[in-house]
Amino acid sequence: GNLVVQLPTKSSEKVQIEVTDILGKSIANFNGMAQNGVVKLPLTQRNMGIILVNVVTESERFTRKILNDQ
């Protein structure tokens, strides 16, 4: 399924996202433009459990911890 990341701003801006597992192993990367503040990342079934979504935009940087149980 897709992991949908909603940015606090609804704008289209450059964004860099790295998704890692709880041990820091990289699962997915995105480097490009958000569309109306939304980025969709494809995740495979084996990326289950707690994942960390590290987001860097032109205006901010934040990390979200998500339970991926899709």
mmCIF file of the N, C-alpha and C atoms, coordinates in Angstrom:
data_MODEL
# 
_entry.id   MODEL 
# 
loop_
_atom_site.group_PDB 
_atom_site.id 
_atom_site.type_symbol 
_atom_site.label_atom_id 
_atom_site.label_alt_id 
_atom_site.label_comp_id 
_atom_site.label_asym_id 
_atom_site.label_entity_id 
_atom_site.label_seq_id 
_atom_site.pdbx_PDB_ins_code 
_atom_site.Cartn_x 
_atom_site.Cartn_y 
_atom_site.Cartn_z 
_atom_site.occupancy 
_atom_site.B_iso_or_equiv 
_atom_site.pdbx_formal_charge 
_atom_site.auth_seq_id 
_atom_site.auth_comp_id 
_atom_site.auth_asym_id 
_atom_site.auth_atom_id 
_atom_site.pdbx_PDB_model_num 
ATOM 1   N N  . GLY A 1 1  ? 0.819  -1.194 0.000  1.00 0.00 ? 1  GLY A N  1 
ATOM 2   C CA . GLY A 1 1  ? 0.000  0.000  0.000  1.00 0.00 ? 1  GLY A CA 1 
ATOM 3   C C  . GLY A 1 1  ? 0.855  1.246  0.000  1.00 0.00 ? 1  GLY A C  1 
ATOM 4   N N  . ASN A 1 2  ? 0.208  2.374  -0.036 1.00 0.00 ? 2  ASN A N  1 
ATOM 5   C CA . ASN A 1 2  ? 0.923  3.639  -0.014 1.00 0.00 ? 2  ASN A CA 1 
ATOM 6   C C  . ASN A 1 2  ? 0.909  4.244  1.379  1.00 0.00 ? 2  ASN A C  1 
ATOM 7   N N  . LEU A 1 3  ? 2.023  4.849  1.735  1.00 0.00 ? 3  LEU A N  1 
ATOM 8   C CA . LEU A 1 3  ? 2.084  5.668  2.938  1.00 0.00 ? 3  LEU A CA 1 
ATOM 9   C C  . LEU A 1 3  ? 1.851  7.096  2.489  1.00 0.00 ? 3  LEU A C  1 
ATOM 10  N N  . VAL A 1 4  ? 0.818  7.740  3.021  1.00 0.00 ? 4  VAL A N  1 
ATOM 11  C CA . VAL A 1 4  ? 0.500  9.112  2.640  1.00 0.00 ? 4  VAL A CA 1 
ATOM 12  C C  . VAL A 1 4  ? 1.027  10.042 3.729  1.00 0.00 ? 4  VAL A C  1 
ATOM 13  N N  . VAL A 1 5  ? 1.897  10.946 3.337  1.00 0.00 ? 5  VAL A N  1 
ATOM 14  C CA . VAL A 1 5  ? 2.456  11.921 4.270  1.00 0.00 ? 5  VAL A CA 1 
ATOM 15  C C  . VAL A 1 5  ? 1.815  13.267 3.974  1.00 0.00 ? 5  VAL A C  1 
ATOM 16  N N  . GLN A 1 6  ? 1.135  13.819 4.976  1.00 0.00 ? 6  GLN A N  1 
ATOM 17  C CA . GLN A 1 6  ? 0.484  15.122 4.852  1.00 0.00 ? 6  GLN A CA 1 
ATOM 18  C C  . GLN A 1 6  ? 1.361  16.165 5.527  1.00 0.00 ? 6  GLN A C  1 
ATOM 19  N N  . LEU A 1 7  ? 1.815  17.138 4.769  1.00 0.00 ? 7  LEU A N  1 
ATOM 20  C CA . LEU A 1 7  ? 2.634  18.207 5.339  1.00 0.00 ? 7  LEU A CA 1 
ATOM 21  C C  . LEU A 1 7  ? 1.726  19.242 5.989  1.00 0.00 ? 7  LEU A C  1 
ATOM 22  N N  . PRO A 1 8  ? 2.220  19.911 7.033  1.00 0.00 ? 8  PRO A N  1 
ATOM 23  C CA . PRO A 1 8  ? 1.412  20.946 7.693  1.00 0.00 ? 8  PRO A CA 1 
ATOM 24  C C  . PRO A 1 8  ? 0.988  22.057 6.730  1.00 0.00 ? 8  PRO A C  1 
ATOM 25  N N  . THR A 1 9  ? 1.869  22.408 5.798  1.00 0.00 ? 9  THR A N  1 
ATOM 26  C CA . THR A 1 9  ? 1.475  23.398 4.800  1.00 0.00 ? 9  THR A CA 1 
ATOM 27  C C  . THR A 1 9  ? 0.864  22.656 3.628  1.00 0.00 ? 9  THR A C  1 
ATOM 28  N N  . LYS A 1 10 ? -0.141 23.227 3.024  1.00 0.00 ? 10 LYS A N  1 
ATOM 29  C CA . LYS A 1 10 ? -0.827 22.559 1.919  1.00 0.00 ? 10 LYS A CA 1 
ATOM 30  C C  . LYS A 1 10 ? -0.213 22.918 0.568  1.00 0.00 ? 10 LYS A C  1 
ATOM 31  N N  . SER A 1 11 ? 0.992  23.498 0.617  1.00 0.00 ? 11 SER A N  1 
ATOM 32  C CA . SER A 1 11 ? 1.587  23.991 -0.612 1.00 0.00 ? 11 SER A CA 1 
ATOM 33  C C  . SER A 1 11 ? 2.318  22.892 -1.372 1.00 0.00 ? 11 SER A C  1 
ATOM 34  N N  . SER A 1 12 ? 2.720  23.221 -2.580 1.00 0.00 ? 12 SER A N  1 
ATOM 35  C CA . SER A 1 12 ? 3.580  22.339 -3.354 1.00 0.00 ? 12 SER A CA 1 
ATOM 36  C C  . SER A 1 12 ? 4.998  22.862 -3.184 1.00 0.00 ? 12 SER A C  1 
ATOM 37  N N  . GLU A 1 13 ? 5.783  22.164 -2.401 1.00 0.00 ? 13 GLU A N  1 
ATOM 38  C CA . GLU A 1 13 ? 7.157  22.589 -2.178 1.00 0.00 ? 13 GLU A CA 1 
ATOM 39  C C  . GLU A 1 13 ? 8.084  21.390 -2.239 1.00 0.00 ? 13 GLU A C  1 
ATOM 40  N N  . LYS A 1 14 ? 9.374  21.687 -2.357 1.00 0.00 ? 14 LYS A N  1 
ATOM 41  C CA . LYS A 1 14 ? 10.352 20.611 -2.399 1.00 0.00 ? 14 LYS A CA 1 
ATOM 42  C C  . LYS A 1 14 ? 10.383 19.904 -1.060 1.00 0.00 ? 14 LYS A C  1 
ATOM 43  N N  . VAL A 1 15 ? 10.416 18.585 -1.104 1.00 0.00 ? 15 VAL A N  1 
ATOM 44  C CA . VAL A 1 15 ? 10.412 17.803 0.131  1.00 0.00 ? 15 VAL A CA 1 
ATOM 45  C C  . VAL A 1 15 ? 11.305 16.591 -0.042 1.00 0.00 ? 15 VAL A C  1 
ATOM 46  N N  . GLN A 1 16 ? 11.958 16.241 1.057  1.00 0.00 ? 16 GLN A N  1 
ATOM 47  C CA . GLN A 1 16 ? 12.811 15.063 1.088  1.00 0.00 ? 16 GLN A CA 1 
ATOM 48  C C  . GLN A 1 16 ? 12.331 14.211 2.250  1.00 0.00 ? 16 GLN A C  1 
ATOM 49  N N  . ILE A 1 17 ? 12.028 12.939 1.969  1.00 0.00 ? 17 ILE A N  1 
ATOM 50  C CA . ILE A 1 17 ? 11.489 12.050 2.999  1.00 0.00 ? 17 ILE A CA 1 
ATOM 51  C C  . ILE A 1 17 ? 12.307 10.777 3.027  1.00 0.00 ? 17 ILE A C  1 
ATOM 52  N N  . GLU A 1 18 ? 12.687 10.347 4.224  1.00 0.00 ? 18 GLU A N  1 
ATOM 53  C CA . GLU A 1 18 ? 13.297 9.038  4.381  1.00 0.00 ? 18 GLU A CA 1 
ATOM 54  C C  . GLU A 1 18 ? 12.469 8.265  5.387  1.00 0.00 ? 18 GLU A C  1 
ATOM 55  N N  . VAL A 1 19 ? 12.092 7.050  5.020  1.00 0.00 ? 19 VAL A N  1 
ATOM 56  C CA . VAL A 1 19 ? 11.337 6.178  5.917  1.00 0.00 ? 19 VAL A CA 1 
ATOM 57  C C  . VAL A 1 19 ? 12.290 5.088  6.381  1.00 0.00 ? 19 VAL A C  1 
ATOM 58  N N  . THR A 1 20 ? 12.395 4.915  7.693  1.00 0.00 ? 20 THR A N  1 
ATOM 59  C CA . THR A 1 20 ? 13.268 3.880  8.241  1.00 0.00 ? 20 THR A CA 1 
ATOM 60  C C  . THR A 1 20 ? 12.478 2.992  9.195  1.00 0.00 ? 20 THR A C  1 
ATOM 61  N N  . ASP A 1 21 ? 13.004 1.804  9.444  1.00 0.00 ? 21 ASP A N  1 
ATOM 62  C CA . ASP A 1 21 ? 12.406 0.978  10.487 1.00 0.00 ? 21 ASP A CA 1 
ATOM 63  C C  . ASP A 1 21 ? 12.950 1.457  11.825 1.00 0.00 ? 21 ASP A C  1 
ATOM 64  N N  . ILE A 1 22 ? 12.508 0.824  12.893 1.00 0.00 ? 22 ILE A N  1 
ATOM 65  C CA . ILE A 1 22 ? 12.856 1.291  14.239 1.00 0.00 ? 22 ILE A CA 1 
ATOM 66  C C  . ILE A 1 22 ? 14.359 1.160  14.507 1.00 0.00 ? 22 ILE A C  1 
ATOM 67  N N  . LEU A 1 23 ? 15.038 0.304  13.740 1.00 0.00 ? 23 LEU A N  1 
ATOM 68  C CA . LEU A 1 23 ? 16.487 0.125  13.904 1.00 0.00 ? 23 LEU A CA 1 
ATOM 69  C C  . LEU A 1 23 ? 17.284 1.078  13.028 1.00 0.00 ? 23 LEU A C  1 
ATOM 70  N N  . GLY A 1 24 ? 16.591 1.893  12.223 1.00 0.00 ? 24 GLY A N  1 
ATOM 71  C CA . GLY A 1 24 ? 17.283 2.868  11.398 1.00 0.00 ? 24 GLY A CA 1 
ATOM 72  C C  . GLY A 1 24 ? 17.586 2.395  9.983  1.00 0.00 ? 24 GLY A C  1 
ATOM 73  N N  . LYS A 1 25 ? 17.115 1.185  9.633  1.00 0.00 ? 25 LYS A N  1 
ATOM 74  C CA . LYS A 1 25 ? 17.326 0.677  8.281  1.00 0.00 ? 25 LYS A CA 1 
ATOM 75  C C  . LYS A 1 25 ? 16.387 1.398  7.315  1.00 0.00 ? 25 LYS A C  1 
ATOM 76  N N  . SER A 1 26 ? 16.936 1.902  6.214  1.00 0.00 ? 26 SER A N  1 
ATOM 77  C CA . SER A 1 26 ? 16.149 2.663  5.257  1.00 0.00 ? 26 SER A CA 1 
ATOM 78  C C  . SER A 1 26 ? 15.168 1.767  4.509  1.00 0.00 ? 26 SER A C  1 
ATOM 79  N N  . ILE A 1 27 ? 13.907 2.198  4.446  1.00 0.00 ? 27 ILE A N  1 
ATOM 80  C CA . ILE A 1 27 ? 12.850 1.434  3.788  1.00 0.00 ? 27 ILE A CA 1 
ATOM 81  C C  . ILE A 1 27 ? 12.445 2.102  2.478  1.00 0.00 ? 27 ILE A C  1 
ATOM 82  N N  . ALA A 1 28 ? 12.302 3.414  2.503  1.00 0.00 ? 28 ALA A N  1 
ATOM 83  C CA . ALA A 1 28 ? 11.864 4.145  1.314  1.00 0.00 ? 28 ALA A CA 1 
ATOM 84  C C  . ALA A 1 28 ? 12.426 5.554  1.360  1.00 0.00 ? 28 ALA A C  1 
ATOM 85  N N  . ASN A 1 29 ? 12.661 6.104  0.179  1.00 0.00 ? 29 ASN A N  1 
ATOM 86  C CA . ASN A 1 29 ? 13.145 7.473  0.059  1.00 0.00 ? 29 ASN A CA 1 
ATOM 87  C C  . ASN A 1 29 ? 12.318 8.207  -0.973 1.00 0.00 ? 29 ASN A C  1 
ATOM 88  N N  . PHE A 1 30 ? 12.124 9.488  -0.744 1.00 0.00 ? 30 PHE A N  1 
ATOM 89  C CA . PHE A 1 30 ? 11.437 10.334 -1.712 1.00 0.00 ? 30 PHE A CA 1 
ATOM 90  C C  . PHE A 1 30 ? 12.153 11.663 -1.744 1.00 0.00 ? 30 PHE A C  1 
ATOM 91  N N  . ASN A 1 31 ? 12.411 12.148 -2.929 1.00 0.00 ? 31 ASN A N  1 
ATOM 92  C CA . ASN A 1 31 ? 13.032 13.442 -3.092 1.00 0.00 ? 31 ASN A CA 1 
ATOM 93  C C  . ASN A 1 31 ? 12.348 14.114 -4.266 1.00 0.00 ? 31 ASN A C  1 
ATOM 94  N N  . GLY A 1 32 ? 11.526 15.108 -4.005 1.00 0.00 ? 32 GLY A N  1 
ATOM 95  C CA . GLY A 1 32 ? 10.788 15.740 -5.094 1.00 0.00 ? 32 GLY A CA 1 
ATOM 96  C C  . GLY A 1 32 ? 9.829  16.786 -4.575 1.00 0.00 ? 32 GLY A C  1 
ATOM 97  N N  . MET A 1 33 ? 8.736  16.951 -5.298 1.00 0.00 ? 33 MET A N  1 
ATOM 98  C CA . MET A 1 33 ? 7.760  17.970 -4.943 1.00 0.00 ? 33 MET A CA 1 
ATOM 99  C C  . MET A 1 33 ? 6.530  17.347 -4.288 1.00 0.00 ? 33 MET A C  1 
ATOM 100 N N  . ALA A 1 34 ? 6.083  17.978 -3.217 1.00 0.00 ? 34 ALA A N  1 
ATOM 101 C CA . ALA A 1 34 ? 4.797  17.595 -2.628 1.00 0.00 ? 34 ALA A CA 1 
ATOM 102 C C  . ALA A 1 34 ? 3.697  18.229 -3.471 1.00 0.00 ? 34 ALA A C  1 
ATOM 103 N N  . GLN A 1 35 ? 2.601  17.527 -3.640 1.00 0.00 ? 35 GLN A N  1 
ATOM 104 C CA . GLN A 1 35 ? 1.451  18.065 -4.372 1.00 0.00 ? 35 GLN A CA 1 
ATOM 105 C C  . GLN A 1 35 ? 0.387  18.479 -3.372 1.00 0.00 ? 35 GLN A C  1 
ATOM 106 N N  . ASN A 1 36 ? 0.169  19.773 -3.240 1.00 0.00 ? 36 ASN A N  1 
ATOM 107 C CA . ASN A 1 36 ? -0.806 20.299 -2.267 1.00 0.00 ? 36 ASN A CA 1 
ATOM 108 C C  . ASN A 1 36 ? -0.518 19.788 -0.859 1.00 0.00 ? 36 ASN A C  1 
ATOM 109 N N  . GLY A 1 37 ? 0.752  19.662 -0.528 1.00 0.00 ? 37 GLY A N  1 
ATOM 110 C CA . GLY A 1 37 ? 1.148  19.230 0.806  1.00 0.00 ? 37 GLY A CA 1 
ATOM 111 C C  . GLY A 1 37 ? 1.063  17.739 1.040  1.00 0.00 ? 37 GLY A C  1 
ATOM 112 N N  . VAL A 1 38 ? 0.889  16.951 -0.031 1.00 0.00 ? 38 VAL A N  1 
ATOM 113 C CA . VAL A 1 38 ? 0.750  15.505 0.125  1.00 0.00 ? 38 VAL A CA 1 
ATOM 114 C C  . VAL A 1 38 ? 1.817  14.776 -0.678 1.00 0.00 ? 38 VAL A C  1 
ATOM 115 N N  . VAL A 1 39 ? 2.417  13.765 -0.051 1.00 0.00 ? 39 VAL A N  1 
ATOM 116 C CA . VAL A 1 39 ? 3.368  12.886 -0.737 1.00 0.00 ? 39 VAL A CA 1 
ATOM 117 C C  . VAL A 1 39 ? 2.917  11.451 -0.494 1.00 0.00 ? 39 VAL A C  1 
ATOM 118 N N  . LYS A 1 40 ? 2.899  10.627 -1.549 1.00 0.00 ? 40 LYS A N  1 
ATOM 119 C CA . LYS A 1 40 ? 2.557  9.208  -1.413 1.00 0.00 ? 40 LYS A CA 1 
ATOM 120 C C  . LYS A 1 40 ? 3.796  8.368  -1.671 1.00 0.00 ? 40 LYS A C  1 
ATOM 121 N N  . LEU A 1 41 ? 4.114  7.499  -0.712 1.00 0.00 ? 41 LEU A N  1 
ATOM 122 C CA . LEU A 1 41 ? 5.269  6.615  -0.815 1.00 0.00 ? 41 LEU A CA 1 
ATOM 123 C C  . LEU A 1 41 ? 4.798  5.174  -0.863 1.00 0.00 ? 41 LEU A C  1 
ATOM 124 N N  . PRO A 1 42 ? 5.244  4.399  -1.847 1.00 0.00 ? 42 PRO A N  1 
ATOM 125 C CA . PRO A 1 42 ? 4.876  2.985  -1.877 1.00 0.00 ? 42 PRO A CA 1 
ATOM 126 C C  . PRO A 1 42 ? 5.634  2.204  -0.811 1.00 0.00 ? 42 PRO A C  1 
ATOM 127 N N  . LEU A 1 43 ? 4.915  1.422  -0.027 1.00 0.00 ? 43 LEU A N  1 
ATOM 128 C CA . LEU A 1 43 ? 5.542  0.551  0.967  1.00 0.00 ? 43 LEU A CA 1 
ATOM 129 C C  . LEU A 1 43 ? 5.128  -0.885 0.687  1.00 0.00 ? 43 LEU A C  1 
ATOM 130 N N  . THR A 1 44 ? 6.044  -1.801 0.909  1.00 0.00 ? 44 THR A N  1 
ATOM 131 C CA . THR A 1 44 ? 5.713  -3.207 0.693  1.00 0.00 ? 44 THR A CA 1 
ATOM 132 C C  . THR A 1 44 ? 5.164  -3.814 1.977  1.00 0.00 ? 44 THR A C  1 
ATOM 133 N N  . GLN A 1 45 ? 4.577  -4.977 1.842  1.00 0.00 ? 45 GLN A N  1 
ATOM 134 C CA . GLN A 1 45 ? 3.953  -5.664 2.969  1.00 0.00 ? 45 GLN A CA 1 
ATOM 135 C C  . GLN A 1 45 ? 4.974  -5.971 4.061  1.00 0.00 ? 45 GLN A C  1 
ATOM 136 N N  . ARG A 1 46 ? 6.238  -6.175 3.689  1.00 0.00 ? 46 ARG A N  1 
ATOM 137 C CA . ARG A 1 46 ? 7.230  -6.548 4.704  1.00 0.00 ? 46 ARG A CA 1 
ATOM 138 C C  . ARG A 1 46 ? 7.701  -5.371 5.544  1.00 0.00 ? 46 ARG A C  1 
ATOM 139 N N  . ASN A 1 47 ? 7.252  -4.160 5.217  1.00 0.00 ? 47 ASN A N  1 
ATOM 140 C CA . ASN A 1 47 ? 7.623  -2.998 6.015  1.00 0.00 ? 47 ASN A CA 1 
ATOM 141 C C  . ASN A 1 47 ? 6.613  -2.763 7.129  1.00 0.00 ? 47 ASN A C  1 
ATOM 142 N N  . MET A 1 48 ? 6.241  -3.863 7.821  1.00 0.00 ? 48 MET A N  1 
ATOM 143 C CA . MET A 1 48 ? 5.253  -3.768 8.879  1.00 0.00 ? 48 MET A CA 1 
ATOM 144 C C  . MET A 1 48 ? 5.921  -3.365 10.189 1.00 0.00 ? 48 MET A C  1 
ATOM 145 N N  . GLY A 1 49 ? 5.119  -2.935 11.134 1.00 0.00 ? 49 GLY A N  1 
ATOM 146 C CA . GLY A 1 49 ? 5.634  -2.564 12.445 1.00 0.00 ? 49 GLY A CA 1 
ATOM 147 C C  . GLY A 1 49 ? 5.811  -1.059 12.553 1.00 0.00 ? 49 GLY A C  1 
ATOM 148 N N  . ILE A 1 50 ? 6.609  -0.646 13.518 1.00 0.00 ? 50 ILE A N  1 
ATOM 149 C CA . ILE A 1 50 ? 6.839  0.778  13.745 1.00 0.00 ? 50 ILE A CA 1 
ATOM 150 C C  . ILE A 1 50 ? 7.823  1.295  12.700 1.00 0.00 ? 50 ILE A C  1 
ATOM 151 N N  . ILE A 1 51 ? 7.432  2.359  12.019 1.00 0.00 ? 51 ILE A N  1 
ATOM 152 C CA . ILE A 1 51 ? 8.342  2.989  11.067 1.00 0.00 ? 51 ILE A CA 1 
ATOM 153 C C  . ILE A 1 51 ? 8.491  4.463  11.430 1.00 0.00 ? 51 ILE A C  1 
ATOM 154 N N  . LEU A 1 52 ? 9.629  5.026  11.073 1.00 0.00 ? 52 LEU A N  1 
ATOM 155 C CA . LEU A 1 52 ? 9.893  6.437  11.321 1.00 0.00 ? 52 LEU A CA 1 
ATOM 156 C C  . LEU A 1 52 ? 9.912  7.160  9.985  1.00 0.00 ? 52 LEU A C  1 
ATOM 157 N N  . VAL A 1 53 ? 9.174  8.253  9.903  1.00 0.00 ? 53 VAL A N  1 
ATOM 158 C CA . VAL A 1 53 ? 9.099  9.042  8.686  1.00 0.00 ? 53 VAL A CA 1 
ATOM 159 C C  . VAL A 1 53 ? 9.801  10.372 8.965  1.00 0.00 ? 53 VAL A C  1 
ATOM 160 N N  . ASN A 1 54 ? 10.976 10.554 8.357  1.00 0.00 ? 54 ASN A N  1 
ATOM 161 C CA . ASN A 1 54 ? 11.769 11.764 8.541  1.00 0.00 ? 54 ASN A CA 1 
ATOM 162 C C  . ASN A 1 54 ? 11.529 12.688 7.354  1.00 0.00 ? 54 ASN A C  1 
ATOM 163 N N  . VAL A 1 55 ? 10.981 13.869 7.625  1.00 0.00 ? 55 VAL A N  1 
ATOM 164 C CA . VAL A 1 55 ? 10.568 14.780 6.564  1.00 0.00 ? 55 VAL A CA 1 
ATOM 165 C C  . VAL A 1 55 ? 11.369 16.082 6.663  1.00 0.00 ? 55 VAL A C  1 
ATOM 166 N N  . VAL A 1 56 ? 11.925 16.496 5.529  1.00 0.00 ? 56 VAL A N  1 
ATOM 167 C CA . VAL A 1 56 ? 12.599 17.789 5.450  1.00 0.00 ? 56 VAL A CA 1 
ATOM 168 C C  . VAL A 1 56 ? 11.980 18.557 4.290  1.00 0.00 ? 56 VAL A C  1 
ATOM 169 N N  . THR A 1 57 ? 11.394 19.729 4.580  1.00 0.00 ? 57 THR A N  1 
ATOM 170 C CA . THR A 1 57 ? 10.838 20.570 3.526  1.00 0.00 ? 57 THR A CA 1 
ATOM 171 C C  . THR A 1 57 ? 11.644 21.858 3.468  1.00 0.00 ? 57 THR A C  1 
ATOM 172 N N  . GLU A 1 58 ? 11.233 22.751 2.579  1.00 0.00 ? 58 GLU A N  1 
ATOM 173 C CA . GLU A 1 58 ? 11.914 24.034 2.471  1.00 0.00 ? 58 GLU A CA 1 
ATOM 174 C C  . GLU A 1 58 ? 11.739 24.860 3.740  1.00 0.00 ? 58 GLU A C  1 
ATOM 175 N N  . SER A 1 59 ? 10.666 24.604 4.500  1.00 0.00 ? 59 SER A N  1 
ATOM 176 C CA . SER A 1 59 ? 10.376 25.452 5.653  1.00 0.00 ? 59 SER A CA 1 
ATOM 177 C C  . SER A 1 59 ? 10.481 24.750 6.994  1.00 0.00 ? 59 SER A C  1 
ATOM 178 N N  . GLU A 1 60 ? 10.577 23.422 7.013  1.00 0.00 ? 60 GLU A N  1 
ATOM 179 C CA . GLU A 1 60 ? 10.610 22.735 8.309  1.00 0.00 ? 60 GLU A CA 1 
ATOM 180 C C  . GLU A 1 60 ? 11.196 21.340 8.206  1.00 0.00 ? 60 GLU A C  1 
ATOM 181 N N  . ARG A 1 61 ? 11.355 20.730 9.375  1.00 0.00 ? 61 ARG A N  1 
ATOM 182 C CA . ARG A 1 61 ? 11.890 19.380 9.483  1.00 0.00 ? 61 ARG A CA 1 
ATOM 183 C C  . ARG A 1 61 ? 11.183 18.707 10.655 1.00 0.00 ? 61 ARG A C  1 
ATOM 184 N N  . PHE A 1 62 ? 10.676 17.483 10.427 1.00 0.00 ? 62 PHE A N  1 
ATOM 185 C CA . PHE A 1 62 ? 10.015 16.776 11.530 1.00 0.00 ? 62 PHE A CA 1 
ATOM 186 C C  . PHE A 1 62 ? 10.080 15.274 11.291 1.00 0.00 ? 62 PHE A C  1 
ATOM 187 N N  . THR A 1 63 ? 9.852  14.529 12.352 1.00 0.00 ? 63 THR A N  1 
ATOM 188 C CA . THR A 1 63 ? 9.836  13.071 12.286 1.00 0.00 ? 63 THR A CA 1 
ATOM 189 C C  . THR A 1 63 ? 8.524  12.583 12.880 1.00 0.00 ? 63 THR A C  1 
ATOM 190 N N  . ARG A 1 64 ? 7.904  11.616 12.200 1.00 0.00 ? 64 ARG A N  1 
ATOM 191 C CA . ARG A 1 64 ? 6.688  10.999 12.740 1.00 0.00 ? 64 ARG A CA 1 
ATOM 192 C C  . ARG A 1 64 ? 6.948  9.509  12.927 1.00 0.00 ? 64 ARG A C  1 
ATOM 193 N N  . LYS A 1 65 ? 6.454  8.999  14.032 1.00 0.00 ? 65 LYS A N  1 
ATOM 194 C CA . LYS A 1 65 ? 6.515  7.564  14.287 1.00 0.00 ? 65 LYS A CA 1 
ATOM 195 C C  . LYS A 1 65 ? 5.151  6.981  13.960 1.00 0.00 ? 65 LYS A C  1 
ATOM 196 N N  . ILE A 1 66 ? 5.114  5.977  13.087 1.00 0.00 ? 66 ILE A N  1 
ATOM 197 C CA . ILE A 1 66 ? 3.847  5.431  12.611 1.00 0.00 ? 66 ILE A CA 1 
ATOM 198 C C  . ILE A 1 66 ? 3.856  3.924  12.764 1.00 0.00 ? 66 ILE A C  1 
ATOM 199 N N  . LEU A 1 67 ? 2.717  3.370  13.181 1.00 0.00 ? 67 LEU A N  1 
ATOM 200 C CA . LEU A 1 67 ? 2.556  1.914  13.176 1.00 0.00 ? 67 LEU A CA 1 
ATOM 201 C C  . LEU A 1 67 ? 2.000  1.519  11.824 1.00 0.00 ? 67 LEU A C  1 
ATOM 202 N N  . ASN A 1 68 ? 2.806  0.831  11.030 1.00 0.00 ? 68 ASN A N  1 
ATOM 203 C CA . ASN A 1 68 ? 2.391  0.422  9.685  1.00 0.00 ? 68 ASN A CA 1 
ATOM 204 C C  . ASN A 1 68 ? 1.794  -0.978 9.772  1.00 0.00 ? 68 ASN A C  1 
ATOM 205 N N  . ASP A 1 69 ? 0.467  -1.047 9.789  1.00 0.00 ? 69 ASP A N  1 
ATOM 206 C CA . ASP A 1 69 ? -0.188 -2.352 9.930  1.00 0.00 ? 69 ASP A CA 1 
ATOM 207 C C  . ASP A 1 69 ? -1.112 -2.636 8.761  1.00 0.00 ? 69 ASP A C  1 
ATOM 208 N N  . GLN A 1 70 ? -0.812 -2.063 7.606  1.00 0.00 ? 70 GLN A N  1 
ATOM 209 C CA . GLN A 1 70 ? -1.667 -2.239 6.431  1.00 0.00 ? 70 GLN A CA 1 
ATOM 210 C C  . GLN A 1 70 ? -1.567 -3.657 5.918  1.00 0.00 ? 70 GLN A C  1 
# 
